[in-house]
Amino acid sequence: MSLPCLQEPIRNSLIDDAKARLKKHDAGTKYSHLPSSKYSILLPLLAKEGKLYLLLTLRSDKGNALITPVVGFIDHNFQATPNPDEVKNVFLVPLEYFLRPRVYHQNHITQSGYHVIVHCFEYTDPEDGVTYCIRGITAKCALLIALIILGQKPTFEIEFNLSDLIASSEETFLKHYKHATSKL
């Protein structure tokens, strides 16, 4: 049996390390001047049992917008109480799953002349046995956060350059922005 007081330094170390890695990749207000509909996606991380988890919800993705991923840290004792009219379910996925998934597939498409990889992670929650499909911009943001924080190469092809995550992630997300704003 591990004592809660021994787990606190491990939790704090995980969070401090993650914050330091994220800070190196923070774009700040670099793209705030771009005209478009703008949305943020909150990617809440939780340190639990010596691992980082991403808290996700079943919802619909917004299209045709500049999306800013915002990473936040929540207390390990957090219990979600979503509005059932807005959120169908809430579940935790270990951050490392986005680098070494059990079930994963991708599609290669061309949008406005740009090659795009569409990632799809299938995650079965061990608590309730429900399988969730994490795809689209949520999957791309989760993958990017895992690459930044864990600093490891995934087991599948990615569009990000691991040697220069800042430039390649900006290029990748700007492709989506340019495609969305060029529609007539």
C-alpha positions, -999 to +999 in steps of 0.1 A: +000+000+000+015+033-010+010+063+012-006+095-003+022+116+011+047+096-010+026+100-042+025+138-039+062+144-049+058+121-079+027+139-090+043+173-086+074+161-105+053+149-134+034+181-135+065+203-132+083+184-160+052+186-182+049+224-176+085+230-185+083+211-217+050+228-227+065+262-219+092+257-245+065+252-272+041+279-262+031+301-292+015+327-270-003+353-290+017+347-322-014+340-343-040+363-326-039+387-356-053+361-380-089+369-390-112+339-384-136+322-360-114+313-331-119+285-306-098+269-279-097+233-270-089+227-233-067+196-229-069+189-191-041+168-178-043+149-145-014+131-127-026+099-113-008+066-103+026+079-116+012+088-151-003+117-169-038+113-182-058+134-206-094+141-196-116+139-227-153+143-233-176+130-260-186+162-280-187+175-315-157+192-332-161+228-345-151+232-381-137+261-402-119+278-373-085+285-359-083+263-329-059+270-300-050+240-278-048+251-242-033+227-217-044+229-181-037+208-150-064+195-128-063+180-093-059+142-092-091+140-071-112+158-097-146+143-103-164+156-135-201+164-133-209+174-169-242+188-181-258+158-199-273+181-225-238+191-236-215+162-227-224+126-231-195+111-213-161+119-196-132+095-196-094+095-189-068+083-214-032+078-204-011+104-223+013+077-234-016+060-253-013+087-280+022+075-287+017+037-283-020+029-289-034-006-289-059+003-317-050+030-342-055+038-378-049+068-400-061+081-433-041+102-458-060+129-475-052+159-496-070+192-487-064+222-509-031+207-521-018+198-486-012+163-475-030+156-442-028+127-419-061+120-400-054+101-368-079+079-351-073+063-317-096+037-304-094+036-266-113+011-244-118+025-209-108-003-185-133+011-159-165+006-179-154-013-210-167+015-234-146+020-265-141+056-276-129+068-310-106+099-306-101+115-340-098+148-359-085+179-343-088+163-308-066+134-318-041+158-335-039+180-304-036+150-280-008+136-301+011+169-301+008+173-263+021+137-259+050+144-282+059+176-263+056+162-228+068+127-232+095+135-258+092+101-275+087+089-310+053+073-316+048+038-331+031+052-363+037+078-390+032+115-380+032+148-398+052+165-371+090+169-373+103+156-339+135+177-343+115+209-346+080+204-331+073+242-329+077+249-366+061+217-378+031+219-355+025+256-365+028+245-402+004+216-396-023+237-378-019+266-403-027+242-431-061+235-415-066+273-410-058+281-446-081+253-459-109+266-437-106+302-447-102+295-484-137+280-488-161+301-507 
